[in-house]
Amino acid sequence: MAISPRLEIRQGQSLVMTPQLQQAIKLLQLSNLELREFVEEELAENPMLERDEGNSAAPEEPAANESSDERRTDGAENLDSLNMDDYANVWDDESPRESSAAPASAEPDTTFPSTSFEATSFQDWGSGGDQRFSSGDFNLEQTVSQEVSLRDHLLNQINVDIVDPADRLIAVYLTDMLDESGRITDELDLAAERLGCTMDDVERMLKRLQQLDPPGIFARDLKECWEIQLREKDRLDPAMATLLENIELMKMHDYVQLSKLCRVDDDDIRDMIDEIAALNHHPARAFDHVLAQPIVPDVIMRPSNTGGWIVELNSDALPRVLINHHYYAEVSSAVRTKEEKKFVAEKFQSASWLVKSIHQRATTILKVATELVTQQDAFFRHGVQHLKPLVLRDIADEIEMHESTVSRVTSNKYIYTPRGIFELKYFFTSSIASSDGGATHSAEAVRHRIKALIDAEPAADILSDDKLVELLNRNGIDIARRTVAKYRESMHIPSSVQRRRDKRRAARI
């Protein structure tokens, strides 16, 4: 066969994403702050768009014999399936949705702001779109120099050091309690009450968080901040500890009295004070260059009068834009050339698609969040120990969406609940099969059971990994020995041999 250039005609099938579908997918994975920034850019570039100032016509009043809860239930039952590949199926009911979870025995004592999602007005949209939009809008140069906030810096360490999802939820909650100096100012018992866990769990996680970088973070006061830094430098000896217990004398420069209490001479006292003065008194100051962005929840969850949960979009987090039909009609009648007509048509179609995509994003987020609340009902009612094993496929199957869509929806999206503000991603945990064919067990529940068995073991009968597997199998948990070892190591629990040595050494002391 001769090698030469020639022309061929071939027929084939390929999947091509239209600019409109690319826009809908991109908007779906943006956070509310990123969405606002994108909408601001479109408002500046597209004359066919205008802000919705809230002067739209009021919605029709419901019938007198129709209650508020009935309207929510009807709206939730008549949802159409949302499919990113089929823009014809659009949910037209923007009312809050009520979860079908079982009634609670006692409603959480939490006041929620009364907000609801107001419909974003849009008109019929055409088949075209703005060709400027593509998935390649972001390039490497935009991400070369990015300043990291204190929260992101801590969360990166938490995701690496803390494997247990229940402990990670507590750690993230404590991170959000930090003040501008990097200290815990609120009462820890409030965190335990909101998360449904014990004070021992909160204090245990606080001690682990105090080991993170920067040194001195998560201290409850200045004295503890100094203690953390000195302990890391191996300088918290009895004399230094006594000096920290007498901060008032140190402020008064009473070196004679401090020397007597610490049992050192005056020169040593001055050196110790100089060492304390060189410590970082405000660990969070290194991140002052980053503008702290408050977390604005995308979804609000609150108890309903019937005992279930009401899930609704946060209207304050939704940008409202409209198509300026008056300006479009005025410009359309004044254009003369073909290029002008093409420009006006493209801008109008781009505006229509943007409004449609924002509406699609809002309804998809609400649908996913409502199903998450239903699946994790036990967590919201009883606390962090009752997280249900959940993967993206579970939610995708229930709401008839693709897993990739659920993944985009749950990234950088937050929900306000009676137990605090959580990212939607945190409610997905792995599962452990049941040995008797019953319901699966969540991985964190198995970890807590392993830890409870080890904590209760007597010094004369240390549990090996094989013995732990046997005990767990008796309780209906089908788990392998290597999995037990992996979970034990993730909780920083030593092996049975090391635990036996440690307990014998402690018994001698």
C-alpha positions in Angstrom: 0.0 0.0 0.0 1.5 3.3 -1.1 2.0 6.0 1.5 0.5 9.2 0.1 -2.0 12.0 1.1 -5.6 11.3 0.3 -9.1 12.4 1.2 -11.5 10.0 3.1 -15.1 10.3 4.3 -15.9 8.6 7.6 -19.0 8.3 9.6 -18.9 8.1 13.4 -20.5 9.0 16.7 -19.0 11.2 19.4 -20.2 13.0 22.6 -19.9 16.7 22.2 -20.7 19.1 25.1 -22.5 22.2 23.9 -21.4 25.5 25.4 -24.7 25.7 27.2 -24.1 22.3 28.9 -20.6 23.4 29.8 -22.0 26.5 31.4 -24.5 24.6 33.5 -21.9 22.1 34.7 -19.5 24.9 35.6 -22.0 26.9 37.5 -23.1 23.8 39.4 -19.6 23.3 41.0 -19.0 26.9 41.9 -19.4 28.1 45.5 -21.9 30.9 46.2 -19.1 33.4 46.4 -17.6 32.3 43.1 -21.1 32.3 41.5 -21.6 35.9 42.6 -18.3 36.9 41.1 -19.1 35.2 37.8 -22.6 36.9 37.7 -21.0 40.3 38.3 -18.7 39.8 35.3 -21.7 38.8 33.1 -23.7 41.8 34.3 -20.8 44.1 33.3 -20.3 42.5 29.8 -23.9 41.6 28.8 -26.3 44.5 28.3 -29.3 42.2 28.1 -28.9 41.3 31.8 -30.1 43.3 34.8 -30.3 42.8 38.5 -33.5 41.6 40.1 -34.2 44.3 42.7 -37.1 42.2 44.1 -39.9 44.2 42.4 -41.3 41.3 40.7 -45.0 40.5 41.0 -46.0 38.8 44.2 -46.8 35.1 44.0 -50.4 34.0 44.1 -51.9 33.7 47.5 -52.6 30.0 48.5 -56.1 28.9 49.1 -57.5 29.6 52.6 -58.0 26.0 53.5 -54.4 25.0 52.4 -51.8 25.0 55.3 -48.2 25.9 54.9 -47.0 22.3 55.6 -49.4 20.9 53.0 -48.0 23.3 50.4 -44.5 22.1 51.2 -45.4 18.5 51.0 -47.2 18.9 47.7 -44.3 20.8 46.2 -41.9 18.0 47.3 -44.1 15.2 45.9 -44.5 16.8 42.4 -40.8 17.2 41.7 -39.6 16.3 38.2 -36.4 14.5 37.6 -33.5 16.9 37.0 -31.1 15.7 34.3 -28.1 17.7 33.2 -28.4 16.2 29.8 -32.0 17.1 29.3 -32.9 20.7 29.8 -36.5 20.1 29.1 -37.1 18.6 32.5 -37.0 21.6 34.9 -38.5 21.6 38.3 -41.0 24.5 38.5 -41.7 24.5 42.2 -39.4 26.7 44.3 -41.1 26.1 47.6 -39.1 24.7 50.6 -39.0 20.9 50.7 -39.9 18.9 53.8 -37.9 15.8 54.5 -39.8 12.6 55.0 -37.7 11.5 58.0 -39.5 10.2 61.1 -40.6 12.7 63.7 -38.2 13.7 66.4 -38.8 13.1 70.1 -37.6 16.6 70.9 -36.9 19.5 68.5 -33.4 21.0 68.7 -33.3 24.3 70.6 -32.1 26.3 67.6 -33.5 29.4 66.0 -33.2 29.6 62.2 -33.6 32.7 60.1 -36.8 32.6 58.1 -35.6 32.5 54.5 -36.9 30.8 51.4 -35.9 30.6 47.8 -37.5 33.2 45.6 -37.9 32.2 41.9 -35.5 33.6 39.5 -37.4 34.9 36.6 -36.5 33.8 33.1 -38.0 33.7 29.7 -38.0 31.2 26.9 -34.5 30.6 25.7 -33.2 29.8 22.3 -30.9 27.2 20.9 -27.8 29.2 20.8 -25.4 30.5 23.4 -22.3 32.6 24.0 -19.4 30.9 22.3 -17.0 32.6 24.7 -17.9 30.2 27.4 -15.7 27.0 27.6 -14.3 24.7 30.2 -10.8 26.2 29.6 -11.5 29.6 31.2 -9.1 28.8 34.1 -5.4 28.6 33.4 -2.3 27.9 35.4 -1.3 31.6 35.7 -4.5 32.2 37.7 -3.5 29.7 40.4 0.3 30.2 40.6 0.2 32.6 43.6 -2.6 32.0 46.0 -2.6 33.0 49.7 -3.8 30.3 52.1 -6.2 31.3 54.8 -5.8 30.0 58.4 -8.9 27.9 58.0 -7.7 26.2 54.8 -4.2 25.7 56.4 -5.8 23.9 59.4 -8.3 21.9 57.3 -5.4 20.6 55.2 -3.8 19.3 58.3 -7.0 17.9 59.7 -7.8 15.9 56.5 -4.3 14.3 56.8 -4.0 13.7 60.5 -7.6 12.8 61.4 -9.1 9.8 59.6 -12.3 9.2 61.6 -15.2 11.1 60.1 -16.8 11.7 63.5 -13.6 13.2 64.9 -13.1 15.2 61.8 -16.6 16.8 62.2 -15.7 17.8 65.7 -12.3 19.2 64.5 -13.9 21.3 61.7 -16.5 22.6 64.2 -13.8 23.7 66.6 -11.9 25.3 63.7 -14.9 27.5 63.0 -14.9 28.6 66.6 -11.5 30.2 66.4 -11.2 33.9 66.9 -8.9 36.3 65.0 -6.0 35.4 67.3 -6.4 31.7 66.8 -7.9 30.9 70.2 -11.1 29.0 71.3 -13.2 31.7 73.0 -16.6 29.9 73.2 -17.5 27.3 75.8 -16.7 23.8 74.7 -19.9 22.4 76.3 -21.9 24.2 73.7 -19.9 22.4 71.0 -20.6 19.1 72.7 -24.3 19.9 72.9 -24.6 21.0 69.3 -22.7 17.9 68.0 -24.4 15.4 70.2 -21.1 14.1 71.6 -19.5 14.0 75.1 -17.1 16.6 76.6 -14.4 14.0 76.6 -14.6 13.7 72.8 -14.4 17.5 72.4 -11.5 17.9 74.8 -9.7 14.9 73.3 -10.0 16.5 69.8 -8.9 19.9 71.2 -5.7 18.4 72.5 -5.0 16.9 69.1 -5.7 20.2 67.3 -3.3 22.0 69.7 -0.6 20.0 68.1 -1.2 21.5 64.6 0.7 24.3 63.0 1.1 27.2 63.8 2.2 26.4 67.4 -0.1 27.8 70.0 -3.2 27.5 67.9 -6.5 26.3 69.6 -5.4 27.6 73.0 -8.2 28.8 75.4 -6.1 31.7 76.8 -2.7 33.3 76.5 -1.2 31.1 79.2 -2.2 27.9 77.4 -0.9 29.4 74.2 2.5 29.8 75.8 2.4 26.3 77.3 1.7 24.7 73.9 4.7 26.4 72.3 7.0 25.8 75.3 6.0 22.1 75.4 6.8 21.8 71.7 10.3 23.2 72.3 10.7 20.9 75.3 11.1 23.9 77.6 8.1 23.4 79.9 10.0 22.4 82.9 8.7 22.8 86.5 10.3 26.3 86.9 8.7 27.5 83.6 5.4 26.0 84.6 5.5 27.8 87.9 6.3 31.1 86.2 3.3 30.7 83.9 1.1 30.1 87.0 2.2 33.5 88.3 1.6 35.7 85.3 0.4 38.6 87.5 3.7 38.7 89.3 5.5 38.7 86.0 3.4 41.7 84.8 4.4 43.5 88.0 8.1 42.7 87.4 8.4 41.2 90.9 11.5 39.2 90.1 12.3 38.5 93.8 9.1 36.8 94.5 9.3 34.9 91.2 12.8 33.7 92.0 11.6 32.2 95.3 8.6 30.5 93.8 10.5 29.1 90.8 13.6 28.3 92.9 16.0 30.0 90.5 18.1 33.1 90.6 17.2 36.5 89.2 19.2 36.0 86.0 17.4 32.8 85.2 14.0 34.5 85.8 14.9 37.3 83.3 16.1 34.7 80.8 12.8 32.8 81.2 10.8 36.0 80.8 12.7 36.9 77.6 12.0 33.4 76.3 8.3 33.8 76.9 8.4 37.3 75.2 9.9 35.7 72.1 6.9 33.4 71.7 4.1 33.9 69.3 1.3 35.5 71.3 -1.1 35.5 68.4 -0.6 32.4 66.2 -3.2 33.5 63.6 -1.5 36.8 62.9 0.7 35.1 60.2 -2.5 34.8 58.1 -3.7 38.3 58.5 -2.9 39.0 54.8 -5.9 36.8 53.9 -9.3 38.4 54.0 -11.5 36.1 56.2 -14.5 35.0 54.2 -17.5 34.0 56.3 -19.2 30.8 55.4 -22.6 31.5 53.8 -24.7 28.4 53.8 -26.4 27.5 50.5 -29.1 25.5 52.2 -31.0 26.1 55.5 -32.5 23.2 57.5 -34.9 23.7 60.3 -37.5 21.6 62.2 -41.0 21.5 61.0 -44.2 21.5 63.1 -44.9 17.9 62.1 -41.6 16.6 63.6 -39.6 16.3 60.3 -37.2 18.7 58.7 -37.8 21.6 56.3 -35.0 22.1 53.8 -34.9 25.3 51.8 -32.4 27.4 49.8 -30.8 30.4 51.4 -32.1 33.3 49.3 -29.4 35.6 50.5 -26.8 33.4 48.8 -28.5 33.3 45.4 -27.7 36.0 42.8 -30.9 37.3 41.1 -30.6 38.4 37.5 -33.3 39.0 34.9 -33.3 39.5 31.1 -33.9 43.1 30.2 -36.6 42.6 27.5 -37.4 46.3 27.2 -33.8 47.1 26.3 -33.7 44.0 23.9 -36.8 45.2 22.1 -35.4 48.7 21.8 -32.0 47.6 20.5 -33.5 45.0 18.1 -35.6 47.6 16.4 -32.6 49.9 15.9 -30.0 47.5 14.5 -29.2 47.7 10.8 -26.3 45.5 9.9 -26.0 41.8 9.9 -23.2 41.9 12.5 -25.2 44.0 14.8 -28.2 41.6 14.6 -25.9 38.7 15.3 -24.3 40.4 18.3 -27.7 41.3 19.8 -29.0 37.7 19.3 -25.9 36.1 20.9 -26.1 38.4 23.9 -29.8 37.7 24.4 -29.3 33.9 24.1 -26.3 34.1 26.5 -28.4 36.0 29.0 -31.3 33.4 28.7 -28.9 30.5 29.2 -27.3 32.1 32.3 -30.6 32.7 34.0 -31.7 29.2 33.1 -28.4 27.7 34.4 -28.7 29.6 37.7 -32.2 28.3 38.2 -31.1 24.7 37.3 -28.2 24.9 39.8 -30.4 26.1 42.7 -33.0 23.3 42.2 -30.3 20.6 41.9 -28.6 21.7 45.1 -32.0 21.7 46.9 -32.8 18.2 45.7 -29.5 16.8 46.7 -29.5 18.5 50.1 -33.0 17.2 50.9 -32.0 13.6 50.2 -28.9 14.0 52.3 -31.0 15.2 55.2 -33.3 12.3 54.8 -30.4 9.8 54.7 -28.6 11.3 57.7 -31.6 11.9 59.8 -30.1 10.0 62.8 -27.1 12.2 62.8 -29.1 15.4 63.1 -31.3 13.9 65.8 -28.8 12.0 68.0 -25.3 13.3 67.2 -22.0 12.5 65.4 -21.9 8.9 66.6 -24.9 8.1 64.3 -23.5 9.0 61.0 -24.8 6.6 58.4 -22.5 5.0 55.8 -23.1 6.9 52.6 -21.5 7.2 49.1 -22.3 9.3 46.1 -24.1 6.5 44.4 -26.7 6.2 47.2 -27.8 9.8 46.7 -27.5 9.6 42.9 -29.8 6.5 42.7 -32.4 8.0 44.9 -32.7 11.3 43.0 -32.0 9.8 39.6 -28.9 11.8 38.8 -25.4 10.9 37.8 -22.7 10.5 40.5 -20.6 13.3 38.9 -23.5 15.7 39.3 -23.9 14.8 43.0 -20.1 15.2 43.5 -20.2 18.7 41.9 -23.3 19.7 44.0 -21.7 18.7 47.3 -18.4 20.4 46.7 -18.0 23.8 48.4 -21.7 23.8 49.3 -22.7 24.2 53.0 -25.9 23.5 54.9 -27.0 25.3 58.1 -28.4 22.7 60.6 -29.4 22.6 64.3 -25.9 21.2 64.9 -24.0 23.9 63.0 -22.8 24.6 59.5 -21.4 21.6 57.6 -20.1 21.0 54.1 -22.3 18.6 52.2 -19.2 16.4 51.5 -18.8 15.6 55.2 -21.9 13.4 55.2 -20.4 10.8 53.0 -18.7 7.9 54.9 -17.6 4.4 53.9 -19.4 1.3 55.2 -18.5 -2.1 56.6 -20.5 -5.2 55.7 -22.5 -7.2 58.2 -21.6 -10.8 58.9 -25.2 -11.8 59.4 -26.5 -10.3 56.2 -28.1 -7.3 58.1 -27.6 -3.6 57.6 -24.1 -2.4 57.0 -22.1 -0.6 59.6 -20.5 2.8 59.1 -16.7 2.8 59.2 -16.5 5.4 62.0 -18.9 3.4 64.1 -16.6 0.4 63.7 -13.6 2.5 64.7 -15.3 3.7 67.8 -16.2 0.1 68.7 -12.6 -1.0 68.3 -11.4 1.9 70.5 -14.0 1.1 73.1 -12.9 -2.6 73.2 -9.2 -1.5 73.6 -10.0 1.1 76.2 -11.8 -1.5 78.3 -9.2 -4.3 78.0 -7.6 -5.4 81.3 -3.8 -5.3 81.6 -3.7 -9.1 82.0 -5.7 -9.7 78.8 -4.5 -7.4 76.0 -6.6 -7.8 72.9 -4.7 -8.7 69.7 -6.0 -7.8 66.3 -7.2 -11.4 65.7 -9.1 -11.2 69.0 -10.7 -7.9 68.0 -11.8 -9.5 64.7 -13.4 -12.3 66.6 -15.2 -10.0 68.9 -16.5 -7.8 66.1 -17.7 -10.9 64.1 -19.7 -11.9 67.1 -21.4 -8.5 67.0 -22.3 -9.0 63.3 -19.4 -7.0 61.8 -17.6 -8.7 58.9 -14.2 -7.2 59.0 -10.7 -8.5 58.1 -7.7 -8.4 60.3 -5.8 -6.0 58.1 -8.7 -3.6 58.3 -8.7 -3.7 62.1 -5.0 -3.0 62.0 -5.5 -0.1 59.6 -8.3 1.4 61.8 -6.2 1.0 64.9 -3.2 2.7 63.4 -5.4 5.5 62.1 -6.5 6.2 65.7 -2.8 6.2 66.8 -3.4 3.1 69.0 -0.2 1.0 69.4 -0.1 -2.8 68.8 -1.0 -5.3 71.4 2.6 -6.0 72.2 3.4 -2.3 72.8 0.2 -1.8 74.8 1.2 -4.8 77.0 4.6 -3.3 77.7 3.1 0.2 78.4 0.6 -1.2 80.9 3.3 -3.3 82.7 5.5 -0.3 82.9 2.7 1.8 84.3 1.9 -0.9 86.9 5.5 -0.8 88.2 5.4 2.9 88.6 
